[in-house]
């Protein structure tokens, strides 16, 4: 076996081992499936406040689809916690179906109040959202659900 072929086998073995151990690369922000691309964007304070003085946060998802499709999306909104015992906090879930008679790009926006899950110790909430989706063609074809795609984390002062 020549040297480059041996190296190829070693790399294949290491990649297989990594998958078997659950090691993965960072999630891509945008996913393309069945004629649609979905990209969860970084959450941000939209400049407005609740009647109680909490900040309103926008969770935007950019959706681009070819004509003749509908896309069903599910979004989980999260607050990231770091450290050994810091499980991320579930903030809320939303779902929708969007229809594309013509090819276009839209923004699906969910707005929610900024939580203060860390109390007085941490004056910032680290917000992100995760999106999964499934495309249905008007011809009747129903695609598979995607894996979760995470937005970048946004650290927002409480």
Residue frames as a rotation matrix with the C-alpha (Angstrom) as fourth column:
UNK 1
0.593 0.805 0.000 0.00
0.805 -0.593 0.000 0.00
0.000 0.000 -1.000 0.00
UNK 2
-0.224 -0.699 0.679 1.47
0.606 -0.645 -0.465 3.37
0.763 0.308 0.568 -0.93
UNK 3
-0.838 -0.284 -0.466 1.89
0.545 -0.406 -0.734 6.12
0.019 -0.869 0.495 1.61
UNK 4
-0.822 0.562 0.088 -1.01
-0.548 -0.824 0.147 8.37
0.155 0.072 0.985 0.48
UNK 5
-0.062 0.818 -0.572 -3.41
-0.263 0.539 0.800 5.43
0.963 0.200 0.182 0.44
UNK 6
-0.330 -0.133 -0.935 -2.35
0.776 0.526 -0.349 4.44
0.537 -0.840 -0.070 3.96
UNK 7
-0.988 -0.038 -0.148 -2.89
0.112 -0.835 -0.539 8.03
-0.103 -0.549 0.829 5.12
UNK 8
-0.493 0.868 -0.063 -6.35
-0.623 -0.301 0.722 8.02
0.608 0.396 0.689 3.55
UNK 9
0.038 0.494 -0.869 -7.29
0.290 0.827 0.483 4.87
0.956 -0.270 -0.112 5.49
UNK 10
-0.661 -0.326 -0.676 -5.99
0.734 -0.094 -0.672 6.39
0.156 -0.941 0.301 8.73
UNK 11
-0.947 0.318 0.053 -8.08
-0.322 -0.943 -0.088 9.53
0.022 -0.101 0.995 8.16
UNK 12
-0.178 0.910 -0.373 -11.18
-0.421 0.272 0.865 7.47
0.889 0.312 0.335 7.40
UNK 13
-0.141 0.053 -0.989 -10.63
0.679 0.732 -0.058 5.46
0.721 -0.679 -0.139 10.58
UNK 14
-0.894 -0.240 -0.377 -10.19
0.443 -0.596 -0.670 8.62
-0.064 -0.766 0.639 12.70
UNK 15
-0.722 0.688 0.075 -13.33
-0.604 -0.680 0.416 10.19
0.338 0.255 0.906 11.22
UNK 16
0.010 0.735 -0.678 -15.34
-0.060 0.677 0.734 7.02
0.998 0.034 0.051 11.90
UNK 17
-0.406 -0.244 -0.881 -14.01
0.814 0.340 -0.470 6.90
0.414 -0.908 0.061 15.45
UNK 18
-1.000 0.027 -0.008 -14.94
-0.022 -0.920 -0.391 10.55
-0.018 -0.391 0.920 16.03
UNK 19
-0.341 0.935 -0.096 -18.50
-0.638 -0.156 0.754 9.93
0.690 0.318 0.650 14.83
UNK 20
0.047 0.329 -0.943 -18.75
0.338 0.883 0.325 6.86
0.940 -0.334 -0.070 17.03
UNK 21
-0.565 -0.342 -0.751 -17.62
0.813 -0.076 -0.577 8.85
0.140 -0.936 0.322 20.08
UNK 22
0.470 0.859 -0.205 -20.08
0.872 -0.487 -0.044 11.66
-0.138 -0.158 -0.978 19.41
UNK 23
-0.365 -0.628 -0.687 -17.44
0.366 -0.776 0.515 14.19
-0.856 -0.063 0.513 18.41
UNK 24
0.371 0.523 0.768 -18.85
0.920 -0.096 -0.379 16.60
-0.125 0.847 -0.517 15.89
UNK 25
-0.725 -0.562 0.398 -17.97
0.634 -0.770 0.068 19.83
0.268 0.302 0.915 14.22
UNK 26
-0.743 0.472 -0.475 -19.79
-0.007 -0.715 -0.699 23.06
-0.670 -0.516 0.534 15.10
UNK 27
0.048 0.868 0.494 -23.30
0.761 0.289 -0.581 23.28
-0.648 0.404 -0.646 13.69
UNK 28
-0.825 -0.193 0.531 -23.74
0.527 -0.599 0.603 25.23
0.202 0.777 0.596 10.50
UNK 29
-0.737 0.561 -0.377 -26.09
-0.160 -0.687 -0.709 28.16
-0.657 -0.462 0.596 10.83
UNK 30
-0.006 0.755 -0.655 -27.94
-0.937 -0.234 -0.260 27.62
-0.350 0.612 0.709 7.53
UNK 31
-0.564 -0.088 0.821 -29.30
0.052 0.989 0.142 24.36
-0.824 0.122 -0.553 6.14
UNK 32
-0.416 0.409 -0.812 -30.49
-0.909 -0.221 0.354 23.63
-0.035 0.885 0.464 2.61
UNK 33
-0.774 0.228 0.591 -33.10
0.113 0.968 -0.226 20.91
-0.624 -0.108 -0.774 2.08
UNK 34
-0.298 0.729 0.616 -35.49
0.878 0.463 -0.124 20.16
-0.376 0.504 -0.778 -0.79
UNK 35
-0.120 0.201 0.972 -35.33
0.765 -0.605 0.220 23.63
0.633 0.770 -0.081 -2.35
UNK 36
0.836 0.400 0.376 -35.37
0.067 -0.755 0.653 25.65
0.545 -0.521 -0.658 0.88
UNK 37
-0.360 -0.916 -0.175 -32.64
0.490 -0.026 -0.871 27.24
0.794 -0.399 0.459 2.97
UNK 38
0.805 0.593 0.002 -33.28
0.253 -0.347 0.903 28.11
0.537 -0.727 -0.429 6.61
UNK 39
-0.311 -0.949 0.055 -30.89
0.482 -0.207 -0.851 30.27
0.819 -0.238 0.522 8.64
UNK 40
0.669 0.490 -0.559 -31.51
0.724 -0.258 0.640 31.14
0.170 -0.833 -0.527 12.33
UNK 41
0.139 -0.587 0.797 -30.09
0.211 -0.769 -0.603 34.65
0.967 0.252 0.017 12.85
UNK 42
-0.748 -0.529 -0.401 -28.54
0.508 -0.068 -0.858 36.12
0.426 -0.846 0.320 16.01
UNK 43
0.327 0.883 -0.336 -31.18
0.913 -0.204 0.354 37.22
0.244 -0.422 -0.873 18.56
UNK 44
-0.748 -0.569 0.342 -31.23
0.484 -0.820 -0.306 40.95
0.455 -0.063 0.888 19.35
UNK 45
-0.338 0.599 -0.726 -32.98
0.621 -0.437 -0.650 43.57
-0.707 -0.671 -0.224 21.49
UNK 46
-0.164 0.353 0.921 -35.37
0.958 -0.166 0.234 45.35
0.236 0.921 -0.311 19.15
UNK 47
-0.832 -0.277 0.481 -35.33
0.210 -0.959 -0.190 48.63
0.514 -0.057 0.856 21.10
UNK 48
0.007 0.901 0.435 -38.70
-0.528 -0.366 0.766 48.20
0.849 -0.235 0.473 22.80
UNK 49
-0.934 -0.307 0.183 -39.71
-0.286 0.338 -0.897 47.14
0.213 -0.890 -0.403 26.31
UNK 50
-0.343 0.830 -0.440 -42.56
0.697 0.539 0.474 45.28
0.630 -0.144 -0.763 27.99
UNK 51
0.474 0.589 0.655 -44.90
-0.055 -0.722 0.690 47.19
0.879 -0.363 -0.310 30.31
UNK 52
0.953 -0.163 -0.256 -42.76
0.292 0.253 0.923 45.78
-0.086 -0.954 0.288 33.16
UNK 53
0.660 -0.715 -0.232 -39.55
-0.663 -0.699 0.268 47.22
-0.353 -0.023 -0.935 31.68
UNK 54
0.133 -0.614 0.778 -38.09
0.176 0.787 0.591 43.99
-0.975 0.059 0.213 30.28
UNK 55
-0.475 -0.396 -0.786 -36.44
-0.682 -0.400 0.613 44.08
-0.557 0.827 -0.080 26.87
UNK 56
0.754 0.634 0.170 -38.22
-0.302 0.565 -0.768 42.58
-0.583 0.528 0.618 23.87
UNK 57
-0.405 -0.905 0.130 -35.93
-0.394 0.301 0.869 40.20
-0.825 0.301 -0.478 21.97
UNK 58
0.560 0.516 -0.649 -36.36
-0.803 0.145 -0.578 39.30
-0.204 0.844 0.495 18.29
UNK 59
-0.262 -0.526 0.809 -35.55
-0.102 0.849 0.518 35.78
-0.960 0.053 -0.276 17.14
UNK 60
0.365 0.355 -0.861 -35.35
-0.823 -0.309 -0.476 35.98
-0.435 0.882 0.180 13.34
UNK 61
-0.124 -0.345 0.930 -35.12
0.274 0.889 0.366 33.11
-0.954 0.300 -0.015 10.88
UNK 62
-0.207 -0.012 -0.978 -34.30
-0.845 -0.502 0.185 33.80
-0.494 0.865 0.094 7.23
UNK 63
-0.020 0.329 0.944 -36.14
0.228 0.921 -0.316 31.38
-0.973 0.209 -0.093 4.93
UNK 64
-0.319 -0.083 -0.944 -35.49
-0.865 -0.383 0.326 31.10
-0.388 0.920 0.051 1.20
UNK 65
-0.182 0.321 0.929 -37.57
0.158 0.943 -0.294 28.64
-0.971 0.093 -0.223 -0.84
UNK 66
-0.999 -0.015 -0.050 -38.12
-0.049 -0.017 0.999 27.84
-0.016 1.000 0.017 -4.48
UNK 67
-0.364 0.926 -0.103 -41.68
-0.924 -0.344 0.169 28.03
0.121 0.157 0.980 -5.80
UNK 68
0.226 0.636 -0.738 -44.21
-0.547 0.710 0.444 25.29
0.806 0.304 0.508 -5.08
UNK 69
-0.436 -0.449 -0.780 -43.19
0.413 0.670 -0.617 24.44
0.799 -0.591 -0.107 -1.53
UNK 70
0.710 0.421 0.565 -44.27
-0.352 -0.483 0.802 24.80
0.610 -0.768 -0.195 2.04
UNK 71
-0.394 -0.858 -0.328 -41.89
0.077 0.325 -0.943 24.61
0.916 -0.397 -0.062 4.94
UNK 72
0.817 0.567 -0.107 -42.83
0.103 0.040 0.994 23.62
0.568 -0.823 -0.026 8.48
UNK 73
-0.253 -0.930 0.266 -40.49
-0.081 -0.254 -0.964 25.08
0.964 -0.265 -0.012 11.10
UNK 74
0.794 0.337 -0.506 -40.05
0.476 0.173 0.862 24.44
0.378 -0.925 -0.023 14.81
UNK 75
-0.034 -0.789 0.614 -38.02
-0.113 -0.607 -0.787 26.87
0.993 -0.096 -0.068 16.95
UNK 76
0.579 0.079 -0.812 -36.78
0.782 0.229 0.580 26.41
0.231 -0.970 0.071 20.52
UNK 77
0.448 -0.415 0.792 -35.60
-0.257 -0.908 -0.331 29.59
0.857 -0.055 -0.513 22.26
UNK 78
0.542 -0.394 -0.742 -32.80
0.744 0.636 0.206 29.05
0.391 -0.663 0.638 24.76
UNK 79
0.773 -0.467 0.429 -30.62
-0.583 -0.789 0.192 30.88
0.249 -0.399 -0.882 27.30
UNK 80
0.383 -0.720 -0.579 -27.08
0.125 0.661 -0.740 29.49
0.915 0.211 0.343 27.35
UNK 81
0.872 -0.215 0.440 -25.41
-0.478 -0.172 0.861 28.60
-0.109 -0.961 -0.253 30.63
UNK 82
0.225 -0.873 -0.433 -21.75
-0.455 0.299 -0.839 27.80
0.861 0.386 -0.330 30.96
UNK 83
-0.287 -0.445 0.849 -19.88
-0.958 0.137 -0.252 25.66
-0.004 -0.885 -0.465 33.43
UNK 84
-0.960 -0.219 -0.173 -20.02
-0.221 0.975 -0.007 22.01
0.170 0.031 -0.985 34.41
UNK 85
-0.658 0.752 -0.035 -23.54
0.570 0.467 -0.676 22.15
-0.492 -0.465 -0.736 35.86
UNK 86
-0.490 0.426 -0.761 -24.92
-0.356 -0.894 -0.271 24.78
-0.796 0.138 0.590 33.51
UNK 87
-0.473 0.446 0.760 -27.62
0.806 0.568 0.168 23.20
-0.356 0.692 -0.628 31.41
UNK 88
-0.964 0.142 0.223 -29.11
0.007 -0.830 0.558 25.68
0.264 0.540 0.799 28.96
UNK 89
-0.604 0.789 -0.114 -32.52
0.071 -0.089 -0.994 27.05
-0.794 -0.608 -0.003 29.94
UNK 90
-0.584 0.554 0.593 -35.52
0.788 0.212 0.578 26.41
0.195 0.805 -0.561 27.71
UNK 91
-0.903 0.231 -0.363 -37.37
-0.089 -0.926 -0.367 29.70
-0.421 -0.299 0.856 27.20
UNK 92
0.094 0.987 -0.130 -40.09
-0.466 -0.072 -0.882 28.80
-0.880 0.144 0.453 24.72
UNK 93
-0.704 -0.212 0.678 -41.11
0.415 0.652 0.635 26.97
-0.576 0.728 -0.371 21.55
UNK 94
0.049 0.709 -0.704 -42.85
-0.579 -0.554 -0.598 28.17
-0.814 0.437 0.384 18.41
UNK 95
-0.596 -0.221 0.772 -43.85
0.479 0.674 0.563 26.53
-0.645 0.705 -0.296 15.15
UNK 96
0.094 0.596 -0.798 -45.25
-0.519 -0.654 -0.550 27.69
-0.849 0.466 0.248 11.85
UNK 97
-0.036 -0.100 0.994 -45.86
0.798 0.596 0.089 26.67
-0.601 0.797 0.058 8.25
UNK 98
-0.103 -0.076 -0.992 -44.89
-0.387 -0.915 0.110 29.07
-0.916 0.396 0.065 5.48
UNK 99
0.473 0.388 0.791 -46.08
0.573 0.547 -0.611 28.71
-0.669 0.742 0.037 1.87
UNK 100
-0.373 -0.687 -0.623 -44.05
-0.217 -0.588 0.779 29.64
-0.902 0.426 0.070 -1.20
UNK 101
0.672 0.643 0.367 -46.10
0.289 0.228 -0.930 29.97
-0.682 0.731 -0.033 -4.40
UNK 102
0.837 -0.528 0.141 -43.13
-0.060 -0.345 -0.937 31.85
0.543 0.776 -0.321 -5.90
UNK 103
0.198 -0.857 -0.476 -39.47
0.891 0.359 -0.277 31.64
0.408 -0.369 0.835 -5.04
UNK 104
0.475 -0.018 0.880 -38.57
-0.173 -0.982 0.073 34.26
0.863 -0.187 -0.469 -2.44
UNK 105
-0.570 -0.624 -0.534 -36.86
0.531 0.216 -0.819 35.03
0.627 -0.751 0.209 0.86
UNK 106
0.479 0.733 0.483 -38.78
-0.067 -0.519 0.852 35.95
0.875 -0.440 -0.200 4.02
UNK 107
-0.774 -0.586 0.240 -38.01
-0.280 -0.025 -0.960 36.56
0.568 -0.810 -0.145 7.68
UNK 108
0.348 0.784 -0.514 -39.99
0.357 0.396 0.846 34.62
0.867 -0.478 -0.142 10.29
UNK 109
-0.593 -0.546 0.592 -39.81
-0.256 -0.569 -0.781 36.62
0.763 -0.615 0.198 13.53
UNK 110
0.390 0.595 -0.703 -40.74
0.664 0.348 0.662 35.59
0.638 -0.725 -0.259 17.03
UNK 111
-0.248 -0.414 0.876 -40.53
-0.320 -0.818 -0.478 38.26
0.914 -0.399 0.070 19.74
UNK 112
0.491 0.364 -0.791 -40.19
0.581 0.540 0.609 37.39
0.649 -0.759 0.053 23.42
UNK 113
0.861 -0.152 0.485 -39.30
-0.427 -0.734 0.528 39.09
0.275 -0.662 -0.697 26.67
UNK 114
-0.074 -0.975 -0.207 -35.67
-0.369 0.220 -0.903 38.78
0.926 0.010 -0.376 27.78
UNK 115
0.805 0.358 -0.474 -35.47
0.254 0.515 0.819 36.38
0.537 -0.779 0.324 30.72
UNK 116
0.063 -0.789 0.611 -33.26
-0.836 -0.376 -0.399 36.92
0.544 -0.486 -0.684 33.78
UNK 117
0.745 0.290 -0.601 -32.57
-0.092 0.937 0.337 33.28
0.660 -0.196 0.725 34.65
UNK 118
-0.041 -0.888 -0.458 -29.30
0.579 0.352 -0.735 33.91
0.814 -0.295 0.500 36.49
UNK 119
0.677 0.381 -0.630 -30.57
0.736 -0.320 0.597 36.39
0.026 -0.867 -0.497 39.08
UNK 120
0.962 -0.236 -0.135 -28.29
-0.196 -0.947 0.255 39.08
-0.188 -0.219 -0.957 40.49
UNK 121
0.323 -0.903 0.284 -25.08
0.244 0.370 0.897 37.14
-0.915 -0.220 0.339 39.84
UNK 122
-0.639 -0.486 0.596 -25.05
0.658 0.056 0.751 37.65
-0.398 0.872 0.284 36.08
UNK 123
-0.171 0.564 -0.808 -26.39
-0.104 -0.825 -0.555 40.81
-0.980 -0.011 0.200 34.47
UNK 124
-0.475 -0.033 -0.879 -26.48
-0.870 -0.134 0.475 39.24
-0.134 0.990 0.035 30.99
UNK 125
0.391 0.559 0.731 -28.65
-0.218 0.828 -0.517 36.63
-0.894 0.043 0.446 29.32
UNK 126
-0.690 -0.674 -0.264 -26.96
-0.491 0.168 0.855 34.63
-0.531 0.720 -0.447 26.57
UNK 127
0.251 0.959 0.131 -29.75
-0.395 0.226 -0.890 34.06
-0.883 0.172 0.436 24.08
UNK 128
-0.843 -0.359 -0.401 -29.92
-0.505 0.271 0.819 31.75
-0.185 0.893 -0.409 21.07
UNK 129
0.293 0.934 0.203 -32.50
-0.720 0.356 -0.595 29.70
-0.628 0.028 0.777 19.21
UNK 130
-0.793 -0.454 0.406 -32.55
-0.147 0.789 0.596 26.37
-0.591 0.413 -0.693 17.42
UNK 131
0.116 0.827 -0.550 -34.57
-0.872 -0.180 -0.455 25.63
-0.476 0.532 0.700 14.29
UNK 132
-0.752 -0.189 0.631 -35.55
0.134 0.894 0.427 22.39
-0.645 0.406 -0.648 12.59
UNK 133
-0.116 0.741 -0.661 -37.67
-0.792 -0.471 -0.389 22.18
-0.599 0.478 0.642 9.45
UNK 134
-0.448 0.131 0.884 -39.38
0.445 0.891 0.093 19.94
-0.776 0.435 -0.457 6.91
UNK 135
-0.658 0.161 -0.735 -40.23
-0.628 -0.656 0.419 20.81
-0.415 0.738 0.533 3.30
UNK 136
-0.111 0.674 0.730 -43.35
0.448 0.689 -0.569 19.65
-0.887 0.264 -0.379 1.45
UNK 137
-0.978 -0.170 -0.119 -43.59
-0.041 -0.404 0.914 20.09
-0.203 0.899 0.388 -2.31
UNK 138
-0.261 0.938 -0.227 -46.97
-0.815 -0.340 -0.469 20.99
-0.517 0.062 0.854 -3.78
UNK 139
-0.238 0.111 -0.965 -46.65
-0.743 0.619 0.255 17.75
0.625 0.778 -0.065 -5.80
UNK 140
0.791 0.610 -0.052 -47.16
-0.400 0.580 0.710 15.84
0.463 -0.540 0.702 -2.54
UNK 141
0.134 -0.828 -0.544 -43.55
0.441 0.542 -0.716 14.92
0.887 -0.144 0.438 -1.74
UNK 142
0.937 0.105 0.334 -42.82
-0.253 -0.454 0.854 15.30
0.242 -0.885 -0.398 1.99
UNK 143
0.130 -0.986 -0.106 -39.16
-0.258 0.070 -0.964 15.67
0.957 0.153 -0.245 2.93
UNK 144
0.177 -0.207 -0.962 -37.38
0.819 0.573 0.027 14.50
0.546 -0.793 0.271 6.05
UNK 145
0.993 0.107 -0.053 -36.93
0.115 -0.750 0.651 16.71
0.030 -0.652 -0.757 9.10
UNK 146
0.270 -0.939 0.213 -33.55
-0.122 -0.252 -0.960 18.40
0.955 0.233 -0.183 9.41
UNK 147
-0.132 -0.419 -0.898 -31.32
0.944 0.224 -0.243 18.34
0.303 -0.880 0.366 12.45
UNK 148
0.763 0.347 -0.545 -31.40
0.554 -0.786 0.275 21.37
-0.333 -0.511 -0.792 14.73
UNK 149
-0.062 -0.749 0.660 -29.50
0.707 -0.500 -0.500 24.44
0.704 0.435 0.561 13.53
UNK 150
0.293 0.095 -0.951 -28.43
0.882 -0.411 0.230 26.90
-0.369 -0.906 -0.205 16.21
UNK 151
0.829 -0.045 0.557 -28.16
0.189 -0.915 -0.356 30.64
0.526 0.401 -0.750 15.84
UNK 152
-0.401 -0.911 0.101 -25.12
0.297 -0.233 -0.926 32.45
0.867 -0.341 0.364 17.18
UNK 153
0.130 0.360 -0.924 -25.39
0.990 0.009 0.143 33.32
0.059 -0.933 -0.355 20.90
UNK 154
-0.042 -0.062 0.997 -26.12
0.188 -0.981 -0.053 36.94
0.981 0.185 0.053 21.78
UNK 155
-0.437 -0.174 -0.882 -25.15
0.894 0.023 -0.448 38.28
0.098 -0.985 0.145 25.20
UNK 156
-0.093 0.559 0.824 -27.80
0.263 -0.785 0.561 40.87
0.960 0.269 -0.074 26.12
UNK 157
-0.954 -0.267 0.135 -27.74
-0.025 -0.377 -0.926 43.05
0.298 -0.887 0.353 29.26
UNK 158
-0.342 0.862 -0.374 -30.78
0.895 0.420 0.149 42.36
0.285 -0.284 -0.915 31.46
